[in-house]
Amino acid sequence: MVTEEDVKRVVRGPSDLEERIEQLMKQKEILKSACRKAGHRIEELERDNLTLAKEIDRLNEYVQIMELEKR
């Protein structure tokens, strides 16, 4: 005969270690994915930043040339 105590042991709750490990593994995968996406976005923004810095340098040179020609 199965007692109520036996049922409580068999039914897994949030404190069950295997279930908790599974939850943490899923969370780890989600975080890894989010970190990869963030890393790609950071690389993209760094490339954009470099492109804009070069454009600013080019425009500054252009302004200097225009000022020299104006004199």
N, CA, C and O atoms as a Tinker XYZ file with bonds, in Angstrom:
   284  protein
     1  N      0.835000   -1.177000    0.000000    73     2
     2  CA     0.000000    0.000000    0.000000    64     1     3
     3  C      0.887000    1.250000    0.000000    63     2     4     5
     4  O      1.884000    1.319000    0.718000    81     3
     5  N      0.508000    2.225000   -0.810000    73     3     6
     6  CA     1.256000    3.474000   -0.930000    64     5     7
     7  C      0.709000    4.457000    0.091000    63     6     8     9
     8  O     -0.491000    4.729000    0.148000    81     7
     9  N      1.616000    4.978000    0.889000    73     7    10
    10  CA     1.203000    5.934000    1.917000    64     9    11
    11  C      1.339000    7.362000    1.381000    63    10    12    13
    12  O      1.952000    7.600000    0.341000    81    11
    13  N      0.764000    8.279000    2.102000    73    11    14
    14  CA     0.854000    9.690000    1.729000    64    13    15
    15  C      2.302000   10.154000    1.761000    63    14    16    17
    16  O      2.713000   10.982000    0.949000    81    15
    17  N      3.054000    9.633000    2.677000    73    15    18
    18  CA     4.474000    9.973000    2.785000    64    17    19
    19  C      5.231000    9.506000    1.548000    63    18    20    21
    20  O      6.117000   10.213000    1.066000    81    19
    21  N      4.893000    8.316000    1.021000    73    19    22
    22  CA     5.522000    7.812000   -0.196000    64    21    23
    23  C      5.223000    8.735000   -1.380000    63    22    24    25
    24  O      6.105000    9.020000   -2.191000    81    23
    25  N      3.998000    9.190000   -1.471000    73    23    26
    26  CA     3.593000   10.074000   -2.559000    64    25    27
    27  C      4.375000   11.388000   -2.484000    63    26    28    29
    28  O      4.820000   11.907000   -3.508000    81    27
    29  N      4.541000   11.919000   -1.281000    73    27    30
    30  CA     5.278000   13.176000   -1.108000    64    29    31
    31  C      6.728000   13.018000   -1.554000    63    30    32    33
    32  O      7.309000   13.953000   -2.106000    81    31
    33  N      7.312000   11.860000   -1.324000    73    31    34
    34  CA     8.688000   11.610000   -1.730000    64    33    35
    35  C      8.808000   11.509000   -3.248000    63    34    36    37
    36  O      9.810000   11.942000   -3.816000    81    35
    37  N      7.808000   10.947000   -3.904000    73    35    38
    38  CA     7.856000   10.715000   -5.345000    64    37    39
    39  C      7.553000   12.000000   -6.125000    63    38    40    41
    40  O      8.186000   12.264000   -7.148000    81    39
    41  N      6.608000   12.785000   -5.657000    73    39    42
    42  CA     6.228000   14.017000   -6.347000    64    41    43
    43  C      7.355000   15.024000   -6.199000    63    42    44    45
    44  O      7.811000   15.335000   -5.098000    81    43
    45  N      7.786000   15.521000   -7.348000    73    43    46
    46  CA     8.899000   16.473000   -7.338000    64    45    47
    47  C      8.364000   17.886000   -7.229000    63    46    48    49
    48  O      7.420000   18.263000   -7.924000    81    47
    49  N      8.954000   18.636000   -6.380000    73    47    50
    50  CA     8.577000   20.036000   -6.208000    64    49    51
    51  C      9.743000   20.918000   -6.601000    63    50    52    53
    52  O     10.769000   20.419000   -7.062000    81    51
    53  N      9.603000   22.209000   -6.428000    73    51    54
    54  CA    10.663000   23.129000   -6.810000    64    53    55
    55  C     11.953000   22.923000   -6.016000    63    54    56    57
    56  O     13.017000   23.375000   -6.439000    81    55
    57  N     11.870000   22.258000   -4.891000    73    55    58
    58  CA    13.076000   22.041000   -4.100000    64    57    59
    59  C     13.813000   20.768000   -4.513000    63    58    60    61
    60  O     14.884000   20.475000   -3.983000    81    59
    61  N     13.246000   20.009000   -5.458000    73    59    62
    62  CA    13.891000   18.795000   -5.937000    64    61    63
    63  C     15.177000   19.178000   -6.676000    63    62    64    65
    64  O     15.150000   20.029000   -7.565000    81    63
    65  N     16.288000   18.561000   -6.314000    73    63    66
    66  CA    17.587000   18.944000   -6.872000    64    65    67
    67  C     17.682000   18.709000   -8.374000    63    66    68    69
    68  O     18.247000   19.539000   -9.086000    81    67
    69  N     17.148000   17.608000   -8.869000    73    67    70
    70  CA    17.213000   17.355000  -10.307000    64    69    71
    71  C     16.439000   18.409000  -11.088000    63    70    72    73
    72  O     16.890000   18.878000  -12.133000    81    71
    73  N     15.281000   18.773000  -10.578000    73    71    74
    74  CA    14.480000   19.804000  -11.241000    64    73    75
    75  C     15.202000   21.146000  -11.196000    63    74    76    77
    76  O     15.213000   21.892000  -12.175000    81    75
    77  N     15.797000   21.436000  -10.060000    73    75    78
    78  CA    16.525000   22.711000   -9.907000    64    77    79
    79  C     17.723000   22.764000  -10.851000    63    78    80    81
    80  O     17.997000   23.799000  -11.459000    81    79
    81  N     18.431000   21.648000  -10.969000    73    79    82
    82  CA    19.577000   21.586000  -11.875000    64    81    83
    83  C     19.106000   21.817000  -13.309000    63    82    84    85
    84  O     19.746000   22.549000  -14.064000    81    83
    85  N     18.000000   21.202000  -13.682000    73    83    86
    86  CA    17.447000   21.368000  -15.023000    64    85    87
    87  C     17.071000   22.831000  -15.272000    63    86    88    89
    88  O     17.346000   23.371000  -16.344000    81    87
    89  N     16.446000   23.466000  -14.286000    73    87    90
    90  CA    16.080000   24.884000  -14.422000    64    89    91
    91  C     17.329000   25.742000  -14.613000    63    90    92    93
    92  O     17.357000   26.640000  -15.455000    81    91
    93  N     18.349000   25.455000  -13.829000    73    91    94
    94  CA    19.581000   26.244000  -13.915000    64    93    95
    95  C     20.300000   26.021000  -15.257000    63    94    96    97
    96  O     20.893000   26.950000  -15.805000    81    95
    97  N     20.247000   24.814000  -15.769000    73    95    98
    98  CA    20.860000   24.537000  -17.074000    64    97    99
    99  C     20.131000   25.315000  -18.172000    63    98   100   101
   100  O     20.772000   25.875000  -19.061000    81    99
   101  N     18.808000   25.351000  -18.118000    73    99   102
   102  CA    18.036000   26.112000  -19.095000    64   101   103
   103  C     18.364000   27.605000  -18.990000    63   102   104   105
   104  O     18.542000   28.297000  -19.992000    81   103
   105  N     18.436000   28.070000  -17.749000    73   103   106
   106  CA    18.758000   29.480000  -17.526000    64   105   107
   107  C     20.152000   29.797000  -18.072000    63   106   108   109
   108  O     20.366000   30.857000  -18.659000    81   107
   109  N     21.090000   28.880000  -17.878000    73   107   110
   110  CA    22.452000   29.071000  -18.375000    64   109   111
   111  C     22.454000   29.202000  -19.895000    63   110   112   113
   112  O     23.146000   30.062000  -20.439000    81   111
   113  N     21.689000   28.363000  -20.583000    73   111   114
   114  CA    21.615000   28.419000  -22.044000    64   113   115
   115  C     21.004000   29.741000  -22.511000    63   114   116   117
   116  O     21.471000   30.338000  -23.481000    81   115
   117  N     19.966000   30.189000  -21.821000    73   115   118
   118  CA    19.337000   31.468000  -22.164000    64   117   119
   119  C     20.338000   32.610000  -21.989000    63   118   120   121
   120  O     20.434000   33.494000  -22.841000    81   119
   121  N     21.079000   32.588000  -20.886000    73   119   122
   122  CA    22.063000   33.640000  -20.622000    64   121   123
   123  C     23.207000   33.598000  -21.633000    63   122   124   125
   124  O     23.686000   34.645000  -22.068000    81   123
   125  N     23.646000   32.399000  -22.007000    73   123   126
   126  CA    24.703000   32.280000  -23.016000    64   125   127
   127  C     24.254000   32.887000  -24.333000    63   126   128   129
   128  O     25.015000   33.596000  -24.992000    81   127
   129  N     23.020000   32.607000  -24.709000    73   127   130
   130  CA    22.476000   33.153000  -25.951000    64   129   131
   131  C     22.408000   34.680000  -25.885000    63   130   132   133
   132  O     22.777000   35.368000  -26.837000    81   131
   133  N     21.939000   35.194000  -24.766000    73   131   134
   134  CA    21.844000   36.651000  -24.602000    64   133   135
   135  C     23.229000   37.292000  -24.639000    63   134   136   137
   136  O     23.396000   38.372000  -25.203000    81   135
   137  N     24.212000   36.639000  -24.047000    73   135   138
   138  CA    25.585000   37.165000  -24.051000    64   137   139
   139  C     26.160000   37.172000  -25.463000    63   138   140   141
   140  O     26.842000   38.119000  -25.854000    81   139
   141  N     25.883000   36.111000  -26.231000    73   139   142
   142  CA    26.352000   36.062000  -27.619000    64   141   143
   143  C     25.745000   37.205000  -28.429000    63   142   144   145
   144  O     26.439000   37.880000  -29.189000    81   143
   145  N     24.438000   37.413000  -28.255000    73   143   146
   146  CA    23.773000   38.505000  -28.982000    64   145   147
   147  C     24.366000   39.851000  -28.589000    63   146   148   149
   148  O     24.613000   40.703000  -29.443000    81   147
   149  N     24.591000   40.036000  -27.299000    73   147   150
   150  CA    25.158000   41.295000  -26.819000    64   149   151
   151  C     26.573000   41.484000  -27.370000    63   150   152   153
   152  O     26.953000   42.593000  -27.747000    81   151
   153  N     27.345000   40.408000  -27.416000    73   151   154
   154  CA    28.704000   40.481000  -27.957000    64   153   155
   155  C     28.705000   40.887000  -29.425000    63   154   156   157
   156  O     29.521000   41.707000  -29.847000    81   155
   157  N     27.789000   40.313000  -30.204000    73   155   158
   158  CA    27.683000   40.678000  -31.618000    64   157   159
   159  C     27.283000   42.140000  -31.770000    63   158   160   161
   160  O     27.801000   42.852000  -32.631000    81   159
   161  N     26.363000   42.573000  -30.929000    73   159   162
   162  CA    25.914000   43.971000  -30.993000    64   161   163
   163  C     27.051000   44.925000  -30.618000    63   162   164   165
   164  O     27.205000   45.980000  -31.233000    81   163
   165  N     27.840000   44.558000  -29.617000    73   163   166
   166  CA    28.984000   45.392000  -29.211000    64   165   167
   167  C     29.976000   45.513000  -30.361000    63   166   168   169
   168  O     30.469000   46.604000  -30.647000    81   167
   169  N     30.270000   44.389000  -31.025000    73   167   170
   170  CA    31.183000   44.419000  -32.168000    64   169   171
   171  C     30.644000   45.324000  -33.273000    63   170   172   173
   172  O     31.390000   46.091000  -33.881000    81   171
   173  N     29.348000   45.224000  -33.521000    73   171   174
   174  CA    28.715000   46.062000  -34.546000    64   173   175
   175  C     28.830000   47.543000  -34.188000    63   174   176   177
   176  O     29.135000   48.370000  -35.046000    81   175
   177  N     28.586000   47.870000  -32.933000    73   175   178
   178  CA    28.669000   49.266000  -32.496000    64   177   179
   179  C     30.103000   49.779000  -32.532000    63   178   180   181
   180  O     30.333000   50.948000  -32.845000    81   179
   181  N     31.074000   48.917000  -32.216000    73   179   182
   182  CA    32.481000   49.321000  -32.294000    64   181   183
   183  C     32.872000   49.626000  -33.742000    63   182   184   185
   184  O     33.604000   50.581000  -34.001000    81   183
   185  N     32.377000   48.805000  -34.694000    73   183   186
   186  CA    32.649000   49.072000  -36.116000    64   185   187
   187  C     32.018000   50.394000  -36.535000    63   186   188   189
   188  O     32.640000   51.192000  -37.236000    81   187
   189  N     30.783000   50.620000  -36.104000    73   187   190
   190  CA    30.104000   51.878000  -36.427000    64   189   191
   191  C     30.870000   53.065000  -35.844000    63   190   192   193
   192  O     31.028000   54.093000  -36.502000    81   191
   193  N     31.339000   52.917000  -34.625000    73   191   194
   194  CA    32.085000   53.980000  -33.952000    64   193   195
   195  C     33.361000   54.310000  -34.727000    63   194   196   197
   196  O     33.693000   55.480000  -34.915000    81   195
   197  N     34.067000   53.282000  -35.171000    73   195   198
   198  CA    35.286000   53.499000  -35.940000    64   197   199
   199  C     34.983000   54.196000  -37.263000    63   198   200   201
   200  O     35.704000   55.108000  -37.666000    81   199
   201  N     33.922000   53.769000  -37.935000    73   199   202
   202  CA    33.524000   54.388000  -39.196000    64   201   203
   203  C     33.186000   55.864000  -38.985000    63   202   204   205
   204  O     33.592000   56.717000  -39.775000    81   203
   205  N     32.451000   56.158000  -37.930000    73   203   206
   206  CA    32.081000   57.547000  -37.654000    64   205   207
   207  C     33.297000   58.389000  -37.277000    63   206   208   209
   208  O     33.381000   59.555000  -37.664000    81   207
   209  N     34.234000   57.819000  -36.533000    73   207   210
   210  CA    35.447000   58.552000  -36.165000    64   209   211
   211  C     36.248000   58.909000  -37.417000    63   210   212   213
   212  O     36.786000   60.012000  -37.520000    81   211
   213  N     36.326000   57.973000  -38.372000    73   211   214
   214  CA    37.033000   58.250000  -39.625000    64   213   215
   215  C     36.322000   59.347000  -40.413000    63   214   216   217
   216  O     36.969000   60.210000  -41.006000    81   215
   217  N     34.997000   59.309000  -40.417000    73   215   218
   218  CA    34.227000   60.329000  -41.130000    64   217   219
   219  C     34.430000   61.703000  -40.490000    63   218   220   221
   220  O     34.535000   62.705000  -41.198000    81   219
   221  N     34.485000   61.756000  -39.173000    73   219   222
   222  CA    34.728000   63.027000  -38.472000    64   221   223
   223  C     36.105000   63.562000  -38.836000    63   222   224   225
   224  O     36.259000   64.756000  -39.094000    81   223
   225  N     37.116000   62.681000  -38.860000    73   223   226
   226  CA    38.471000   63.110000  -39.244000    64   225   227
   227  C     38.478000   63.673000  -40.665000    63   226   228   229
   228  O     39.098000   64.702000  -40.933000    81   227
   229  N     37.781000   62.984000  -41.570000    73   227   230
   230  CA    37.722000   63.430000  -42.963000    64   229   231
   231  C     37.067000   64.807000  -43.061000    63   230   232   233
   232  O     37.543000   65.680000  -43.786000    81   231
   233  N     35.971000   64.993000  -42.323000    73   231   234
   234  CA    35.280000   66.284000  -42.353000    64   233   235
   235  C     36.117000   67.389000  -41.722000    63   234   236   237
   236  O     36.097000   68.526000  -42.194000    81   235
   237  N     36.852000   67.068000  -40.661000    73   235   238
   238  CA    37.732000   68.067000  -40.049000    64   237   239
   239  C     38.822000   68.509000  -41.021000    63   238   240   241
   240  O     39.144000   69.694000  -41.098000    81   239
   241  N     39.385000   67.567000  -41.758000    73   239   242
   242  CA    40.394000   67.909000  -42.762000    64   241   243
   243  C     39.782000   68.802000  -43.841000    63   242   244   245
   244  O     40.396000   69.771000  -44.286000    81   243
   245  N     38.564000   68.457000  -44.251000    73   243   246
   246  CA    37.876000   69.249000  -45.268000    64   245   247
   247  C     37.664000   70.687000  -44.780000    63   246   248   249
   248  O     37.884000   71.637000  -45.532000    81   247
   249  N     37.246000   70.841000  -43.544000    73   247   250
   250  CA    37.032000   72.177000  -42.976000    64   249   251
   251  C     38.335000   72.958000  -42.935000    63   250   252   253
   252  O     38.362000   74.148000  -43.248000    81   251
   253  N     39.414000   72.288000  -42.548000    73   251   254
   254  CA    40.726000   72.960000  -42.511000    64   253   255
   255  C     41.137000   73.436000  -43.892000    63   254   256   257
   256  O     41.646000   74.545000  -44.051000    81   255
   257  N     40.911000   72.584000  -44.898000    73   255   258
   258  CA    41.259000   72.967000  -46.281000    64   257   259
   259  C     40.426000   74.161000  -46.734000    63   258   260   261
   260  O     40.932000   75.090000  -47.363000    81   259
   261  N     39.131000   74.116000  -46.397000    73   259   262
   262  CA    38.247000   75.222000  -46.778000    64   261   263
   263  C     38.673000   76.518000  -46.106000    63   262   264   265
   264  O     38.626000   77.581000  -46.726000    81   263
   265  N     39.088000   76.443000  -44.839000    73   263   266
   266  CA    39.539000   77.651000  -44.139000    64   265   267
   267  C     40.813000   78.210000  -44.760000    63   266   268   269
   268  O     40.983000   79.426000  -44.856000    81   267
   269  N     41.722000   77.304000  -45.188000    73   267   270
   270  CA    42.955000   77.764000  -45.819000    64   269   271
   271  C     42.653000   78.423000  -47.165000    63   270   272   273
   272  O     43.266000   79.434000  -47.508000    81   271
   273  N     41.733000   77.873000  -47.912000    73   271   274
   274  CA    41.382000   78.442000  -49.218000    64   273   275
   275  C     40.685000   79.789000  -49.076000    63   274   276   277
   276  O     40.787000   80.650000  -49.950000    81   275
   277  N     39.978000   79.958000  -47.966000    73   275   278
   278  CA    39.240000   81.209000  -47.729000    64   277   279
   279  C     40.203000   82.357000  -47.464000    63   278   280   281
   280  O     39.863000   83.508000  -47.739000    81   279
   281  N     41.351000   82.090000  -46.958000    73   279   282
   282  CA    42.319000   83.149000  -46.615000    64   281   283
   283  C     43.003000   83.694000  -47.798000    63   282   284
   284  O     43.842000   84.586000  -47.670000    81   283
